[in-house]
Amino acid sequence: MKTFIEELEEMDKHNKFLELRKINVNEHTEKKGKFTYLSWAWAVDQLLQLDPSATWRYEQPMSFGDTLMVFCTVTAFGKDMTAQLPVMNNKNAAMPNPDAFSVNTAMQRCLAKAIALHGLGLYIYAGEDIPDEDAPDLTDLTVHWIDMINECLDIDTLKSAYGQAYKELNKDKEAINKISAAKDKRKAELL
């Protein structure tokens, strides 16, 4: 059973997510083609200002044929969040036989994405232009499905992921709207 102090600390951690998800990070993003990326250096700077004990680690990349997936876990506010990202070319397609520079780039983007899972810049991955301060919180499941949709590398996989997300979230109209927006954005990127 948690003590009162532990419960207050847990509430404070949750509030950090609420605080971080409302920050407009647009001035710290880069556009590459039709894709938006959050500056990993800026994200790290902000994270360490808010939680000086925050850490991150990269897992061993995983091979999928001749492509690679990188993983990064960020521990902040007492919580681990892990993101994955394929090593991609400038069209956001998995890059066959990536070189060290491409792997490094994917690792830094994955770091920014893992920081976003703590709230900072999360709206970018949800396909939104600015954070909606009045919007209800995204559930972990909604964030998970948006993340899965954004990782789809072809239209068939996208359709399958959207179908599964729809089955799981069909009673939550707002979640379905967010999932649909992410699907439409990713479809446009893949075409």
C-alpha positions as a Markdown table, in Angstrom:
| # | Residue | x | y | z |
|---|---|---|---|---|
| 1 | Met | 0.0 | 0.0 | 0.0 |
| 2 | Lys | 1.3 | 3.4 | -1.0 |
| 3 | Thr | 1.9 | 6.1 | 1.6 |
| 4 | Phe | 0.4 | 9.5 | 1.2 |
| 5 | Ile | 3.7 | 11.0 | 0.1 |
| 6 | Glu | 4.2 | 8.2 | -2.5 |
| 7 | Glu | 0.7 | 9.0 | -3.8 |
| 8 | Leu | 1.5 | 12.7 | -4.0 |
| 9 | Glu | 4.8 | 11.9 | -5.8 |
| 10 | Glu | 2.8 | 9.7 | -8.3 |
| 11 | Met | 0.3 | 12.5 | -8.9 |
| 12 | Asp | 3.2 | 14.9 | -9.5 |
| 13 | Lys | 4.7 | 12.5 | -12.1 |
| 14 | His | 1.4 | 12.4 | -13.9 |
| 15 | Asn | 1.1 | 16.2 | -13.8 |
| 16 | Lys | 4.6 | 16.4 | -15.5 |
| 17 | Phe | 3.1 | 14.5 | -18.5 |
| 18 | Leu | 0.1 | 16.9 | -18.5 |
| 19 | Glu | 2.5 | 19.9 | -18.3 |
| 20 | Leu | 4.9 | 18.6 | -21.0 |
| 21 | Arg | 2.2 | 17.6 | -23.5 |
| 22 | Lys | 0.9 | 21.2 | -23.6 |
| 23 | Ile | 4.3 | 22.7 | -24.6 |
| 24 | Asn | 4.3 | 24.0 | -28.2 |
| 25 | Val | 7.6 | 22.7 | -29.6 |
| 26 | Asn | 7.1 | 23.9 | -33.2 |
| 27 | Glu | 10.0 | 26.4 | -33.0 |
| 28 | His | 12.3 | 23.5 | -32.3 |
| 29 | Thr | 11.3 | 21.2 | -35.1 |
| 30 | Glu | 12.8 | 20.7 | -38.5 |
| 31 | Lys | 11.0 | 19.9 | -41.8 |
| 32 | Lys | 12.6 | 17.4 | -44.1 |
| 33 | Gly | 10.3 | 17.1 | -47.1 |
| 34 | Lys | 6.8 | 16.6 | -45.7 |
| 35 | Phe | 8.0 | 15.2 | -42.4 |
| 36 | Thr | 8.5 | 17.1 | -39.1 |
| 37 | Tyr | 11.2 | 16.2 | -36.6 |
| 38 | Leu | 11.7 | 17.4 | -33.1 |
| 39 | Ser | 15.3 | 18.5 | -32.4 |
| 40 | Trp | 16.7 | 15.7 | -30.2 |
| 41 | Ala | 19.3 | 18.2 | -28.6 |
| 42 | Trp | 16.5 | 20.6 | -27.6 |
| 43 | Ala | 14.3 | 17.8 | -26.3 |
| 44 | Val | 17.2 | 16.4 | -24.2 |
| 45 | Asp | 17.9 | 19.9 | -22.9 |
| 46 | Gln | 14.3 | 20.4 | -21.8 |
| 47 | Leu | 14.0 | 17.0 | -20.3 |
| 48 | Leu | 17.2 | 17.4 | -18.2 |
| 49 | Gln | 16.0 | 20.8 | -17.0 |
| 50 | Leu | 12.8 | 19.2 | -15.8 |
| 51 | Asp | 14.3 | 16.0 | -14.5 |
| 52 | Pro | 18.1 | 16.2 | -14.0 |
| 53 | Ser | 18.2 | 12.5 | -13.1 |
| 54 | Ala | 16.6 | 11.5 | -16.4 |
| 55 | Thr | 18.6 | 8.9 | -18.3 |
| 56 | Trp | 18.3 | 7.0 | -21.6 |
| 57 | Arg | 19.8 | 3.9 | -23.2 |
| 58 | Tyr | 19.8 | 2.4 | -26.6 |
| 59 | Glu | 19.0 | -1.3 | -27.1 |
| 60 | Gln | 20.7 | -3.5 | -29.7 |
| 61 | Pro | 19.2 | -2.7 | -33.1 |
| 62 | Met | 17.0 | -5.5 | -34.5 |
| 63 | Ser | 17.4 | -6.7 | -38.1 |
| 64 | Phe | 14.4 | -7.2 | -40.4 |
| 65 | Gly | 15.9 | -8.6 | -43.6 |
| 66 | Asp | 18.4 | -6.0 | -44.7 |
| 67 | Thr | 16.8 | -3.2 | -42.6 |
| 68 | Leu | 17.2 | -2.2 | -39.0 |
| 69 | Met | 15.0 | -1.1 | -36.1 |
| 70 | Val | 16.5 | 0.9 | -33.3 |
| 71 | Phe | 15.2 | 1.2 | -29.8 |
| 72 | Cys | 15.6 | 3.8 | -27.1 |
| 73 | Thr | 14.3 | 3.8 | -23.5 |
| 74 | Val | 14.1 | 7.1 | -21.6 |
| 75 | Thr | 13.7 | 7.1 | -17.9 |
| 76 | Ala | 12.2 | 10.3 | -16.5 |
| 77 | Phe | 9.9 | 11.2 | -13.7 |
| 78 | Gly | 10.3 | 7.7 | -12.3 |
| 79 | Lys | 9.0 | 6.0 | -15.5 |
| 80 | Asp | 10.6 | 4.1 | -18.4 |
| 81 | Met | 9.2 | 4.8 | -21.9 |
| 82 | Thr | 10.6 | 2.9 | -24.9 |
| 83 | Ala | 10.3 | 3.9 | -28.5 |
| 84 | Gln | 11.3 | 2.1 | -31.6 |
| 85 | Leu | 12.1 | 3.5 | -35.1 |
| 86 | Pro | 13.2 | 1.9 | -38.3 |
| 87 | Val | 16.3 | 3.4 | -39.9 |
| 88 | Met | 14.7 | 5.3 | -42.7 |
| 89 | Asn | 15.6 | 7.1 | -45.9 |
| 90 | Asn | 14.3 | 10.6 | -46.8 |
| 91 | Lys | 10.9 | 9.2 | -47.9 |
| 92 | Asn | 10.4 | 7.6 | -44.4 |
| 93 | Ala | 10.8 | 4.1 | -45.9 |
| 94 | Ala | 13.0 | 1.5 | -44.2 |
| 95 | Met | 16.5 | 1.8 | -45.6 |
| 96 | Pro | 18.2 | -1.4 | -46.8 |
| 97 | Asn | 21.8 | -1.9 | -45.5 |
| 98 | Pro | 22.0 | 1.4 | -43.6 |
| 99 | Asp | 25.4 | 2.9 | -42.9 |
| 100 | Ala | 26.6 | 4.1 | -39.5 |
| 101 | Phe | 25.5 | 7.7 | -40.1 |
| 102 | Ser | 21.9 | 6.6 | -40.9 |
| 103 | Val | 21.8 | 4.4 | -37.8 |
| 104 | Asn | 23.0 | 7.3 | -35.7 |
| 105 | Thr | 20.4 | 9.6 | -37.1 |
| 106 | Ala | 17.7 | 7.0 | -36.4 |
| 107 | Met | 18.9 | 6.6 | -32.8 |
| 108 | Gln | 18.8 | 10.4 | -32.2 |
| 109 | Arg | 15.3 | 10.6 | -33.7 |
| 110 | Cys | 14.3 | 7.6 | -31.6 |
| 111 | Leu | 15.6 | 9.4 | -28.5 |
| 112 | Ala | 13.4 | 12.4 | -29.3 |
| 113 | Lys | 10.5 | 10.1 | -29.8 |
| 114 | Ala | 11.0 | 8.3 | -26.5 |
| 115 | Ile | 11.2 | 11.8 | -24.8 |
| 116 | Ala | 7.9 | 12.6 | -26.5 |
| 117 | Leu | 6.3 | 9.5 | -24.9 |
| 118 | His | 6.8 | 11.5 | -21.6 |
| 119 | Gly | 4.7 | 14.3 | -23.2 |
| 120 | Leu | 7.1 | 16.7 | -24.8 |
| 121 | Gly | 6.2 | 17.1 | -28.5 |
| 122 | Leu | 3.9 | 14.0 | -28.4 |
| 123 | Tyr | 1.3 | 15.9 | -30.5 |
| 124 | Ile | 3.8 | 15.7 | -33.5 |
| 125 | Tyr | 3.5 | 11.9 | -33.5 |
| 126 | Ala | -0.3 | 12.2 | -33.3 |
| 127 | Gly | -0.4 | 14.1 | -36.6 |
| 128 | Glu | -1.3 | 17.5 | -35.0 |
| 129 | Asp | 0.2 | 20.9 | -35.8 |
| 130 | Ile | 0.0 | 22.3 | -32.3 |
| 131 | Pro | -0.8 | 20.9 | -28.8 |
| 132 | Asp | -4.5 | 21.1 | -27.9 |
| 133 | Glu | -4.5 | 22.4 | -24.3 |
| 134 | Asp | -8.1 | 21.6 | -23.8 |
| 135 | Ala | -8.1 | 18.1 | -25.2 |
| 136 | Pro | -8.6 | 15.2 | -22.8 |
| 137 | Asp | -5.5 | 13.2 | -22.2 |
| 138 | Leu | -4.6 | 10.5 | -24.8 |
| 139 | Thr | -4.7 | 7.1 | -23.2 |
| 140 | Asp | -1.7 | 4.9 | -23.3 |
| 141 | Leu | -3.6 | 2.6 | -25.7 |
| 142 | Thr | -4.4 | 5.5 | -28.1 |
| 143 | Val | -0.7 | 6.6 | -28.0 |
| 144 | His | 0.3 | 3.0 | -28.7 |
| 145 | Trp | -1.9 | 2.7 | -31.8 |
| 146 | Ile | -0.8 | 6.1 | -33.2 |
| 147 | Asp | 2.8 | 5.0 | -32.7 |
| 148 | Met | 2.1 | 1.7 | -34.5 |
| 149 | Ile | 0.4 | 3.5 | -37.4 |
| 150 | Asn | 3.3 | 5.9 | -37.7 |
| 151 | Glu | 5.7 | 3.0 | -38.0 |
| 152 | Cys | 3.8 | 1.3 | -40.8 |
| 153 | Leu | 6.0 | 0.9 | -43.9 |
| 154 | Asp | 3.3 | 0.0 | -46.4 |
| 155 | Ile | -0.4 | 0.5 | -47.1 |
| 156 | Asp | -1.4 | -3.1 | -46.3 |
| 157 | Thr | 0.3 | -3.0 | -42.9 |
| 158 | Leu | -1.3 | 0.4 | -42.3 |
| 159 | Lys | -4.8 | -1.0 | -43.1 |
| 160 | Ser | -4.2 | -3.9 | -40.7 |
| 161 | Ala | -2.9 | -1.7 | -37.9 |
| 162 | Tyr | -5.9 | 0.7 | -38.3 |
| 163 | Gly | -8.3 | -2.2 | -38.3 |
| 164 | Gln | -6.9 | -3.6 | -35.1 |
| 165 | Ala | -6.9 | -0.1 | -33.4 |
| 166 | Tyr | -10.5 | 0.5 | -34.5 |
| 167 | Lys | -11.6 | -2.8 | -32.9 |
| 168 | Glu | -9.9 | -2.0 | -29.6 |
| 169 | Leu | -11.0 | 1.7 | -29.4 |
| 170 | Asn | -14.3 | 1.7 | -31.3 |
| 171 | Lys | -16.2 | 2.9 | -28.2 |
| 172 | Asp | -14.0 | 6.0 | -27.8 |
| 173 | Lys | -15.0 | 8.4 | -30.5 |
| 174 | Glu | -12.2 | 10.9 | -29.7 |
| 175 | Ala | -9.5 | 8.1 | -29.8 |
| 176 | Ile | -10.9 | 6.9 | -33.2 |
| 177 | Asn | -10.7 | 10.4 | -34.6 |
| 178 | Lys | -7.1 | 10.7 | -33.5 |
| 179 | Ile | -6.2 | 7.2 | -34.9 |
| 180 | Ser | -8.0 | 8.1 | -38.2 |
| 181 | Ala | -6.1 | 11.3 | -38.5 |
| 182 | Ala | -2.8 | 9.5 | -37.9 |
| 183 | Lys | -3.8 | 6.8 | -40.5 |
| 184 | Asp | -4.7 | 9.5 | -43.1 |
| 185 | Lys | -1.4 | 11.3 | -42.5 |
| 186 | Arg | 0.7 | 8.1 | -42.7 |
| 187 | Lys | -1.2 | 7.0 | -45.9 |
| 188 | Ala | -0.4 | 10.3 | -47.5 |
| 189 | Glu | 3.3 | 9.9 | -46.6 |
| 190 | Leu | 3.4 | 6.4 | -48.0 |
| 191 | Leu | 1.8 | 7.3 | -51.3 |
